[in-house]
Amino acid sequence: MLKTAVGWHVELEFEEDTHRTRAAALVRLPDGTEVRSHGYASRHPADGNQPRVGEEVAGARALNDLAMQLLTKAHGEIDSASGRTSFPLSH
């Protein structure tokens, strides 16, 4: 049996200043849909300057939001295809 391989590429971009990191995530799906999300991290003034940690926190938050949007999209597609209301999807 032949299986079709499908790949998604998720893009993450970061903007940083001295106290805040912003992450923007984007995934383009095979159906042409683009799903975008954002995540933020703030550095407490008493903490040392560790940009990588801010990127990890902001990136994780953006990816978490992206995941929830994809679950919502899939849930809507299941409902449309089945003609009934299904149980909400979660992890």
NORFENZI-V487460 format. One record per residue. N is the residue number from 1. RES is the residue in one letter. SS is DSSP state (helix for helix, strand for strand, loop for the rest). Layout:
N_RES_SS ; N_RES_SS
This chain:
1_M_loop ; 2_L_loop ; 3_K_loop ; 4_T_loop ; 5_A_loop ; 6_V_loop ; 7_G_loop ; 8_W_loop ; 9_H_loop ; 10_V_strand ; 11_E_strand ; 12_L_strand ; 13_E_strand ; 14_F_strand ; 15_E_strand ; 16_E_strand ; 17_D_loop ; 18_T_loop ; 19_H_loop ; 20_R_strand ; 21_T_strand ; 22_R_strand ; 23_A_strand ; 24_A_strand ; 25_A_strand ; 26_L_strand ; 27_V_strand ; 28_R_strand ; 29_L_loop ; 30_P_loop ; 31_D_loop ; 32_G_loop ; 33_T_loop ; 34_E_strand ; 35_V_strand ; 36_R_strand ; 37_S_strand ; 38_H_strand ; 39_G_strand ; 40_Y_strand ; 41_A_strand ; 42_S_strand ; 43_R_loop ; 44_H_loop ; 45_P_loop ; 46_A_loop ; 47_D_loop ; 48_G_loop ; 49_N_loop ; 50_Q_loop ; 51_P_helix ; 52_R_helix ; 53_V_helix ; 54_G_helix ; 55_E_helix ; 56_E_helix ; 57_V_helix ; 58_A_helix ; 59_G_helix ; 60_A_helix ; 61_R_helix ; 62_A_helix ; 63_L_helix ; 64_N_helix ; 65_D_helix ; 66_L_helix ; 67_A_helix ; 68_M_helix ; 69_Q_helix ; 70_L_helix ; 71_L_helix ; 72_T_helix ; 73_K_helix ; 74_A_helix ; 75_H_helix ; 76_G_helix ; 77_E_helix ; 78_I_helix ; 79_D_helix ; 80_S_helix ; 81_A_helix ; 82_S_helix ; 83_G_loop ; 84_R_loop ; 85_T_loop ; 86_S_loop ; 87_F_loop ; 88_P_loop ; 89_L_loop ; 90_S_loop ; 91_H_loop
